Amino acid sequence: MAVDAPANLEDCNCSAVRAAARHVTQCYDQFLAPTRLRTTQFSILAKLKRQGPLTISQLANEMAMDRTTLGRNILPLQRDRLMRIEPAASDRRMKVLRLTKVGEKRFEAARREWSAAQARFEKAFGAARAAELRALLRAVVTGELVPQVAET
């Protein structure tokens, strides 16, 4: 079903969301810099800390990322021994990601920096508006924006 697109490219939702994401990411990355983690890496460690071991596919799904992008982000975490990649017990072809003790320590250090970034954002944007923004963005993620391709 065709929808009339806004004539003004400044009204592009995708562009506005991506610009905001880059801006917020740069802020959080500055706070996380002393821990030698980037925002995406911190998010990966946080998911593993909260949910325990996950397969690559499960983690990619949880983070709304494709597996290739996730793969590029986990390589430095594995190299720095912050997480391990092991064959799954149920199917040795599947890979399971596990947070290591070193990873837990780095995550806890980064969590303090993340908390400072979070406080900065909420002070600048307002706590209520920040909560509303998170709810709206979660609704975008769970919505069906991408057309489903019929399987043949």
N, C-alpha and C positions, 0 to 999 in steps of 0.2 A: 504494500500500500504506500503510495507516494505521499510525502508530506511536504508542504511548502517550506523550503529552507529560508532562513533569514538572508536577506540581501546583503547585509553588512557582515563582512568576515570577522569583525571585532566581536560579534555575537557568537562565535564558534565555541561551543561548550567544551569540546576536546582541547582546544588551544588554551582556554582559561584554566581547565583542570590541570593540564600538564605544566603550565607556567607556575601555578600555585604549588604543585607538587615539587617542582625544581627549587622554588624559593624556600619552602619548608624543609626540604631535604638538606639544602645548603646550611641552614641554621642548625639543624640537628647534627649534621656532620661536623660542624665547628665545635660543638659541645663534646662530641664523641672522640674528636681527634686525639686527645691524650691517651685514650685506650687503644689506639691503632685499629679501631673498627669503624666501618662506615655504617650508615643507617640501615641499609639492607642486610648487612651481615649481623648487626645487632638484632634485627627482626627475626632472622633465621635462628639465632641462638635463643631468643625469647620463646619462639614456638617450640623448640626442642625442650627447653626448660619446663614450659607449662604442660606440654602434651606427651613428653617422653619420646622414645624412639619412634621415628616415622619413616616410611618408605619415601623415596624421592618423589614418586607420583603423589603421595598423600601431602607432602610438604608443599609441592608445587601448587596443588589444588588449594590448600589452606592459605597460601600467599597470593593467589590469583596470578601466578607466574607460569610461563611455559617451562618445560623441563630444561631446555637448553640454557635459558637465562639463569635458572636456578643453578645449573651445573657450573656456570662461570662464577657464580657468587659463592659456592661452597668450596671451590678449589683452594682459595687462600685460607679458609677456615680449617680445612683438612691439613694443608701444608704446615700451619702453625699449631697443629695438634689440639685445636679447640673442639673438634668433632671427629668422629670415626665413621667410616663407611664400611659396613659389613654385609655379607650375604644374609638374607632373611632365613630364619630357621625353617619356615614353612615352604619356601621356594628359593633355592640357592641362586636363581637367576635375578631375583629382586634384591635391591640394595636398601639397607636400613641405615639411617643416619642417627648417630648417638652423640650426645654432648659428653665431653670428657671432663675430668676434674679440673684440668687447666682451663677448659672452656667455661665451666661454671664460675671459676674465679674471675676470669676476664669479663664474663657477663655481669657478675655482681658489681665489679668496678665500673663497667659501662652503664649499669642501671642508675647509679648515682648521677652520672653526667646526663643521661637521658632524662632523669627527673628534673634536672635544672633546665634542660631544653623545653620540657613539657610546661614547667612553671613560666618560663619566658613567653611561650606561645600563648598560654592562657591569660597572662597579665596583659599582653598586647592586644589579644583578640577578645578577651572576656571569657570567663569560665562557662557561662551559660551558652554563649554563641559557639564556643569550641565543642561543647557536648552536642549541640544541635548539628554542627557541621559534621562531626563524626557519624551521627545517626543518618544524616543525609547521604554521606559518602558510602556507608555500609549498605544503604538501600540501593545505591547505584551498582555496587558490586554484586548484590544478590539479584538485581533485576536482569531481565533478559534483553540486553541491548544487542548482543551478537546473535544474528539469526542462526538457528540450529540447522546443520546440513543433514539432509535425509540420508540415512545409511542405505546402501544398495546391496 
